[in-house]
């Protein structure tokens, strides 16, 4: 069983079939850089998701869900824009928070987004936080996810 403290956040793995969270300090510098990179290119991603070119699929957003002082990041697949933000389906099983559930239709705003990703001809594009997560996984697990999900990081 994992212990969660107010100073920690967790992020879900990239593959919804592997729902194990990876723990990070809220101020983890590598994760902050990855999130900043994702947010800097979010507008381009959203424009692409609205008019997907041939060879692209599985557009997804990663969002932060807070439950009191605990937070956890989840992939939302699929998602769509609404008048007030976005709505989509939570694609990972919560481990730290108890106010959401796998498969839940969830509404969120741009302020909740921490990453984005999609596939282009079977290879992953974006998913910047995932590359940081690979460094915290065992080599075997990281190699397996990379090889079977099309990550180049």
Buried (B, 14 or more C-beta within 10 A) or exposed (E): EEEBEEEBBBBBBBBBEBBBBBBBEEEBEBBBEBBEBBBEBBEEBBEBBEEEEEEBEBBBBBBBBEBEEBBBBBBBBEBEEEEEBBBBBBBBBBBBBEEBEEEBEBEBEBEBBBBBBBBBEEEBBBBBBBBBBBEBBEEEBBEBBBEEBBBEB
